């Protein structure tokens, strides 16, 4: 199949196409495969949730400062914020003193550090990480939520899976259309767009590295 012509193709399409293989690699990692198959215990899910906290803390800590940025500002949408939901989930999974035992894998520390670096120094890079995280969780994350609810009997859309519940988004399909329109209208020239695409691929790769480390910690795949 011929690659899309960058001069004629919407930026959102270029992003999705360029990152397709990296995205699939993350979704088919041994850890996610085992989690969705019900082969992992609740400890593995809790550990995964901890790693997400570090990444979203990095994403959202700088969001307020970026709200007025001409490139990243339009993407700062409070209805997407996940940190409070993650903290509620961790309270449910680990208890009220969850922060005392919170630890990041080395791969997670590197991932969060890169997100924070982009938030502080490169708004285009921040958009790349924003896209890979929030759009992925709004879509594919719902499969994880459903699996976790069935596997461990969590209340539907309740504590333990609130990270995957976007209460401020009544129509996810319409929201994703709006988000794609924001991508298509991003204030960036062609060279900058290529840099953003490369950062998007890097974001998926870093996420996959975290999942690989979790798979090594919880090696269940046959």
Buried (B, 14 or more C-beta within 10 A) or exposed (E): EEEBEBEEEBBBBBBBBBBEEBBEBBBEBBBBBBBBEEBBEEEBBBBBBBBBBBBBBBBBBBBEEBBEBEBBBBBBBEEBBBBEBBBBBBBBBBEEEBEEEEEBBEBBBBBBBBBBBBBBEBBBBBBBBBBBBBBBBBEBBBBBBBBBBEBBEBEEEEBBBBBBBBEEBEEEEEBBEEBBEBBBEBEBEEEBBBBBBBBBBBBBBBBBBBBBBBBEEBEBEE
